[in-house]
Amino acid sequence: MIFVKYTFMKSRPFWISRIQRAWEKRSIVWLQGVRRVGKTTLVEMLPDILYLNCDLPSTSRRLEDPELFFRTLAPGATVVLDEVHRLADPSRILKIAADAFRHLRIAATGSSTLAATGKFRDALTGRKAVVSLLPVLWTECQSTFAVPDLDRRLLHGGLPEALLAPAKDDEFFSGWLDSFYARDIQELFSIRQRAGFLNLLRLALRQSGGLMDYSALSRECDLSRPTVKAHLEVMTVACALHPVPPFHGGSRREILRRPRVYGFDTGFVSFVRGWTQIRAEDRGPLWEHLVLDVLRTATGGRGLHYWRDTAGHEVDFVVTRGRAVHAVECKIDPDRLDPKSLRVFRGAYPEGRNYVVCPGVEEAYDSRYGDLILRVAGCRHLLDEFEKPAGSTLDT
C-alpha cells in the first residue's frame, strides 16, 4: 500500500479546509461538482492519501470485497474514491465504510448529488457530509489563482482549465457539453433525447438568472412540459443549474412559486450567448452569478432566496437567519444603486442587514441612503459573515 502526497501550483486551501472540517463531523465526505470543476485535482492535494480511480477495472477488483479492503488500512488512513459512481454498487461500499470503519476518512467524488441515480440504493443519510465544489470563486481569483481581471473571470468562467487558458476556446465549452451529456446524463440518468436535452440546457444557460417558465421553454425546445420539468430537475441534480426560490413572507403581492434559475458557470453563459468580450452592460448580470456562488458556498444553499413583488420591486438575494432577513444587492458600482426596492422590502421586513456586494471593495464600510444603512462589501466579507461553522452540509 502506497500513500502519496501531491503538490500543485494552484493550491486551493479554502476547499481543503472545508473537506478537513467536514471530516470532523462525518467519516465520509461526498465531494460533488460538475465535470472538470477540479474535484480530482482537489482531492489529490489532500495530504497522505490512498487515491483510487473508480474508472479503472483494477479499482473495481480491489473493492469487490470492501470489508477485506478496508481492514487492510491503518487507523486514520485517508482514502479517495474518485468518480465512485462508476463502481457497480457504490452505496454499499460507502455504507460499509461509514458503519464498520469509522476510524477511516473517506472522500468520495461524483458529478451529481448522491442518490441521483438507481446505482445508489442508499443515500447514506446521517453518514456523510456534503461539500459542493463550485467553479473558482472570485475570492480565489483574487488570491491563489492570481486572476484579478473581473472580465476574464466572467468571460472564461471558473472551470480551472478554461480560466487559466491564454484565450477562450469555444471547443472546450462545446466539448464539455457533449461530455456532460454522454458521461453524466445518458450514462447515469438514461436520457436518450440528446438533441432535445442539450437544446434545453443551452436555452436555460442563455436565460440564466431569469424566472423559470416551463411553458415557454417547452414551446421553444419542442418538448412536452413534463419532459422539460424532468430534464431541468436532472440538470439541477447534476449541478449544471441552480434554482433560487422566491422569498415569501405572507404578502399577496409577492411572487410565490417561480424560481430564478442560474447556470453553473459564467463561461458557459457567455459561450451560449456567443459573446467574445464582456461589455459594460454584461458585467452586472454576470457578477450576480459570482455573488450567488459565494452565498451558496457560505450558506450551503439553506435560507437563500430572491425577492420580488408584482409591482416589479426586486432584491437580488435574501438570506434568512432565524428572524433576521438579510438583503444582498449585487452591483459593479455601489454609487449606481437605486435603493427603492430595498426600501419597499424593508417596509415589510425590518429585521436584517443590507449588503451591497461589489467586486473592487477591499475594506467593507457602511453607507447611508436616507433611512437605510447599507454595508458595502466584497465577496470575502460575505464568506466571513455568512459561512456555516461546519463548512459543509450535514445529513440529519
BANUTI-512749 format. One line per field, with one value per residue (C-alpha): residue in one letter; z, y, x. Coordinates in steps of 0.1 Angstrom, whole numbers, always signed. Last residue first. Layout:
aa (A, ...)
pz (Z, ...)
py (Y, ...)
px (X, ...)
END
This chain:
aa (T, D, L, T, S, G, A, P, K, E, F, E, D, L, L, H, R, C, G, A, V, R, L, I, L, D, G, Y, R, S, D, Y, A, E, E, V, G, P, C, V, V, Y, N, R, G, E, P, Y, A, G, R, F, V, R, L, S, K, P, D, L, R, D, P, D, I, K, C, E, V, A, H, V, A, R, G, R, T, V, V, F, D, V, E, H, G, A, T, D, R, W, Y, H, L, G, R, G, G, T, A, T, R, L, V, D, L, V, L, H, E, W, L, P, G, R, D, E, A, R, I, Q, T, W, G, R, V, F, S, V, F, G, T, D, F, G, Y, V, R, P, R, R, L, I, E, R, R, S, G, G, H, F, P, P, V, P, H, L, A, C, A, V, T, M, V, E, L, H, A, K, V, T, P, R, S, L, D, C, E, R, S, L, A, S, Y, D, M, L, G, G, S, Q, R, L, A, L, R, L, L, N, L, F, G, A, R, Q, R, I, S, F, L, E, Q, I, D, R, A, Y, F, S, D, L, W, G, S, F, F, E, D, D, K, A, P, A, L, L, A, E, P, L, G, G, H, L, L, R, R, D, L, D, P, V, A, F, T, S, Q, C, E, T, W, L, V, P, L, L, S, V, V, A, K, R, G, T, L, A, D, R, F, K, G, T, A, A, L, T, S, S, G, T, A, A, I, R, L, H, R, F, A, D, A, A, I, K, L, I, R, S, P, D, A, L, R, H, V, E, D, L, V, V, T, A, G, P, A, L, T, R, F, F, L, E, P, D, E, L, R, R, S, T, S, P, L, D, C, N, L, Y, L, I, D, P, L, M, E, V, L, T, T, K, G, V, R, R, V, G, Q, L, W, V, I, S, R, K, E, W, A, R, Q, I, R, S, I, W, F, P, R, S, K, M, F, T, Y, K, V, F, I, M)
pz (+95, +66, +70, +46, +48, +63, +99, +111, +83, +63, +64, +78, +67, +33, +27, +36, +12, -16, -12, +9, +11, +42, +37, +63, +50, +61, +35, +18, +45, +38, +60, +51, +39, +31, -2, -23, -61, -70, -53, -29, -15, +18, +39, +74, +89, +107, +90, +67, +51, +49, +45, +11, -1, +10, -7, -39, -39, -30, -66, -65, -90, -64, -54, -89, -101, -80, -65, -38, -7, +18, +52, +68, +105, +125, +123, +96, +62, +33, +5, -29, -58, -42, -65, -69, -101, -89, -86, -59, -60, -35, -41, -19, +2, +36, +30, -1, +18, +34, +27, -5, -19, -10, -27, -58, -58, -58, -88, -107, -99, -114, -147, -146, -137, -161, -193, -197, -197, -224, -219, -249, -273, -265, -284, -259, -254, -246, -222, -201, -204, -190, -164, -147, -130, -149, -128, -124, -107, -91, -98, -69, -47, -62, -36, -38, -15, +13, +36, +40, +7, -5, -41, -48, -63, -89, -96, -129, -140, -106, -119, -96, -112, -147, -138, -125, -157, -177, -157, -159, -197, -202, -182, -204, -236, -257, -288, -274, -277, -269, -238, -226, -227, -208, -182, -174, -148, -139, -152, -139, -168, -199, -222, -198, -198, -236, -238, -214, -234, -266, -249, -237, -270, -291, -268, -262, -247, -210, -191, -159, -151, -185, -207, -183, -167, -193, -226, -218, -199, -225, -253, -232, -223, -259, -268, -240, -247, -285, -278, -265, -245, -247, -227, -207, -169, -165, -190, -173, -138, -145, -134, -164, -193, -199, -163, -149, -177, -172, -135, -140, -106, -119, -93, -88, -51, -41, -61, -83, -51, -37, -71, -66, -89, -102, -73, -52, -32, +1, +15, +49, +52, +75, +86, +53, +34, +2, +0, -32, -52, -86, -94, -99, -81, -48, -41, -58, -92, -108, -81, -56, -25, +3, +30, +64, +83, +120, +113, +97, +103, +97, +74, +54, +50, +38, +13, -3, -4, -19, -47, -61, -96, -94, -117, -91, -71, -95, -73, -42, -20, +11, +42, +68, +105, +116, +91, +61, +54, +71, +45, +16, +34, +42, +6, -10, -47, -39, -53, -85, -91, -86, -112, -137, -136, -136, -98, -96, -62, -42, -9, +7, +27, +24, +4, -28, -49, -36, -52, -86, -88, -79, -103, -119, -148, -147, -124, -86, -57, -29, -6, +27, +47, +83, +95, +118, +120, +84, +73, +87, +66, +35, +41, +48, +15, -1, +12, +7, -30, -43, -79, -84, -74, -47, -42, -13, -19, +2, -11, +0)
py (+146, +149, +175, +204, +217, +243, +233, +269, +280, +309, +340, +368, +357, +345, +377, +397, +378, +386, +424, +448, +479, +475, +497, +518, +529, +560, +582, +560, +558, +539, +514, +501, +468, +470, +456, +465, +461, +434, +449, +435, +459, +444, +453, +438, +422, +430, +455, +430, +446, +482, +468, +453, +486, +504, +478, +482, +520, +519, +526, +516, +533, +545, +509, +503, +467, +460, +429, +435, +413, +416, +399, +386, +381, +361, +330, +335, +341, +352, +372, +377, +401, +423, +431, +457, +449, +458, +421, +416, +402, +386, +362, +332, +315, +300, +270, +269, +256, +291, +303, +284, +292, +328, +329, +312, +337, +366, +351, +347, +383, +395, +380, +402, +433, +428, +424, +461, +472, +448, +415, +400, +371, +366, +340, +338, +301, +309, +338, +316, +288, +310, +324, +290, +269, +284, +302, +297, +322, +303, +308, +299, +328, +362, +387, +409, +387, +394, +364, +363, +348, +345, +333, +301, +301, +274, +262, +246, +223, +206, +171, +172, +206, +193, +163, +185, +206, +174, +163, +198, +200, +165, +173, +204, +184, +192, +214, +234, +269, +258, +237, +265, +289, +265, +258, +295, +299, +335, +348, +345, +323, +327, +316, +288, +276, +277, +258, +232, +228, +224, +198, +178, +180, +170, +141, +126, +93, +101, +71, +90, +80, +71, +94, +124, +122, +107, +113, +145, +162, +150, +167, +199, +199, +195, +226, +245, +234, +239, +276, +283, +315, +327, +321, +293, +297, +302, +274, +248, +259, +258, +293, +311, +324, +355, +364, +356, +375, +405, +405, +406, +397, +362, +353, +318, +317, +352, +374, +346, +326, +353, +354, +317, +291, +270, +253, +223, +212, +196, +170, +154, +117, +91, +107, +99, +75, +79, +41, +23, +45, +29, +40, +75, +108, +90, +113, +147, +149, +148, +125, +123, +101, +112, +86, +91, +58, +53, +49, +15, -5, +18, +45, +22, -4, +23, +37, +3, -5, +30, +24, -8, -14, +12, +42, +62, +65, +91, +93, +71, +89, +70, +87, +64, +72, +36, +17, +1, -36, -40, -16, -40, -71, -53, -39, -73, -65, -32, -42, -56, -24, -5, -27, -21, +17, +44, +42, +60, +51, +75, +65, +98, +113, +150, +162, +179, +149, +156, +190, +179, +152, +176, +204, +217, +194, +178, +194, +193, +169, +160, +135, +133, +102, +99, +126, +156, +163, +150, +181, +203, +186, +189, +226, +232, +217, +239, +272, +259, +256, +254, +262, +251, +215, +193, +157, +134, +97, +67, +33, +0)
px (-297, -273, -246, -239, -204, -182, -192, -193, -217, -203, -225, -203, -168, -180, -199, -169, -147, -172, -167, -187, -208, -229, -260, -279, -313, -333, -316, -290, -263, -231, -212, -178, -161, -124, -112, -142, -135, -160, -191, -216, -242, -255, -285, -288, -319, -351, -374, -393, -423, -410, -376, -386, -401, -370, -348, -367, -362, -325, -313, -276, -253, -229, -221, -205, -204, -235, -251, -277, -280, -308, -307, -339, -335, -360, -337, -312, -328, -306, -323, -308, -312, -339, -368, -396, -415, -450, -459, -433, -398, -374, -346, -338, -311, -322, -301, -279, -249, -248, -213, -207, -241, -236, -202, -216, -245, -221, -203, -236, -247, -214, -228, -259, -239, -210, -229, -239, -203, -194, -176, -159, -163, -200, -220, -248, -241, -205, -213, -235, -209, -181, -205, -207, -235, -264, -289, -326, -349, -377, -414, -437, -447, -441, -451, -482, -503, -478, -471, -433, -424, -388, -386, -367, -332, -327, -292, -283, -255, -251, -262, -292, -301, -297, -318, -346, -344, -349, -379, -396, -389, -403, -435, -439, -435, -405, -404, -374, -390, -425, -415, -392, -422, -444, -418, -412, -384, -376, -343, -307, -296, -317, -288, -279, -315, -316, -283, -296, -329, -310, -288, -318, -336, -306, -296, -330, -318, -319, -306, -299, -263, -250, -270, -267, -232, -208, -225, -244, -216, -191, -210, -214, -177, -167, -188, -171, -135, -141, -151, -116, -112, -77, -45, -62, -62, -100, -108, -87, -98, -135, -145, -158, -138, -159, -168, -133, -116, -139, -131, -93, -78, -66, -40, -54, -44, -57, -80, -93, -99, -122, -140, -147, -133, -163, -182, -172, -202, -191, -216, -211, -220, -235, -268, -284, -262, -284, -288, -296, -272, -270, -305, -294, -292, -285, -256, -258, -241, -206, -191, -164, -159, -136, -132, -116, -111, -117, -154, -147, -179, -208, -194, -171, -198, -222, -196, -192, -229, -236, -211, -226, -212, -185, -185, -205, -172, -158, -127, -127, -101, -90, -75, -60, -69, -65, -43, -59, -60, -94, -109, -101, -115, -147, -149, -148, -151, -132, -98, -114, -133, -101, -83, -111, -103, -130, -130, -97, -83, -61, -47, -40, -12, -21, -51, -40, -51, -86, -85, -71, -98, -126, -114, -146, -139, -173, -198, -195, -198, -175, -192, -173, -174, -161, -186, -184, -146, -144, -163, -136, -110, -131, -137, -101, -91, -117, -102, -66, -70, -34, -27, +9, +1, +17, +6, +13, +13, +4, +15, +0)
END
